[in-house]
Amino acid sequence: MAEFYETTVKESGNQPKLAANWIISELLGALNKAGLELDASPISSAQLGKLISRIADDTISGKNCQNYF
Protein backbone atom coordinates (compact mmCIF):
# COMPACT_ATOMS: atom_id res chain seq x y z
CA MET A 1 0.00 0.00 0.00
CA ALA A 2 2.88 2.38 0.73
CA GLU A 3 4.22 1.97 -2.80
CA PHE A 4 0.74 2.59 -4.25
CA TYR A 5 0.44 5.74 -2.13
CA GLU A 6 3.90 7.06 -3.05
CA THR A 7 3.26 6.60 -6.77
CA THR A 8 -0.14 8.23 -6.47
CA VAL A 9 1.38 11.25 -4.70
CA LYS A 10 4.12 11.54 -7.32
CA GLU A 11 1.66 11.40 -10.22
CA SER A 12 -0.74 13.79 -8.48
CA GLY A 13 1.74 16.66 -8.57
CA ASN A 14 2.58 16.26 -4.89
CA GLN A 15 -0.89 16.22 -3.34
CA PRO A 16 -0.27 13.91 -0.34
CA LYS A 17 -3.39 14.74 1.68
CA LEU A 18 -5.72 14.53 -1.30
CA ALA A 19 -4.08 11.27 -2.40
CA ALA A 20 -4.48 9.74 1.06
CA ASN A 21 -8.13 10.78 1.22
CA TRP A 22 -8.93 9.33 -2.20
CA ILE A 23 -7.11 6.08 -1.55
CA ILE A 24 -8.66 5.52 1.86
CA SER A 25 -12.17 6.79 1.24
CA GLU A 26 -12.96 6.18 -2.40
CA LEU A 27 -10.62 3.51 -3.72
CA LEU A 28 -10.38 1.22 -0.70
CA GLY A 29 -14.08 1.69 -0.02
CA ALA A 30 -14.98 0.62 -3.56
CA LEU A 31 -12.54 -2.29 -3.48
CA ASN A 32 -13.91 -3.47 -0.15
CA LYS A 33 -17.46 -3.28 -1.48
CA ALA A 34 -16.41 -5.35 -4.52
CA GLY A 35 -14.49 -7.82 -2.36
CA LEU A 36 -11.16 -6.99 -4.00
CA GLU A 37 -7.68 -6.35 -2.64
CA LEU A 38 -5.55 -3.35 -3.61
CA ASP A 39 -3.40 -5.46 -5.95
CA ALA A 40 -6.57 -6.31 -7.94
CA SER A 41 -7.58 -2.66 -8.33
CA PRO A 42 -8.90 -1.76 -11.78
CA ILE A 43 -7.25 1.65 -11.43
CA SER A 44 -3.49 1.95 -11.10
CA SER A 45 -1.71 4.27 -8.72
CA ALA A 46 -0.49 6.35 -11.68
CA GLN A 47 -4.03 6.68 -13.05
CA LEU A 48 -5.38 7.69 -9.67
CA GLY A 49 -2.56 10.21 -9.27
CA LYS A 50 -3.39 11.81 -12.62
CA LEU A 51 -7.06 11.97 -11.67
CA ILE A 52 -6.14 13.65 -8.39
CA SER A 53 -3.96 16.19 -10.20
CA ARG A 54 -6.97 17.14 -12.35
CA ILE A 55 -9.08 17.53 -9.22
CA ALA A 56 -6.38 19.64 -7.56
CA ASP A 57 -6.12 22.03 -10.52
CA ASP A 58 -9.93 22.27 -10.81
CA THR A 59 -10.03 20.72 -14.27
CA ILE A 60 -12.62 18.27 -12.95
CA SER A 61 -14.75 18.11 -9.85
CA GLY A 62 -13.92 15.60 -7.14
CA LYS A 63 -17.61 15.16 -6.48
CA ASN A 64 -18.18 14.05 -10.08
CA CYS A 65 -15.30 11.57 -9.88
CA GLN A 66 -16.76 9.90 -6.81
CA ASN A 67 -19.55 8.51 -8.99
CA TYR A 68 -17.04 6.32 -10.82
CA PHE A 69 -15.85 4.49 -7.72
Secondary structure by P-SEA (a helix, b strand, c coil): caaaaaaaaaaaccaaaaaaaaaaccaaaaaaaaccccccccccaaaaaaaaaaaaaccccaaaaaaac
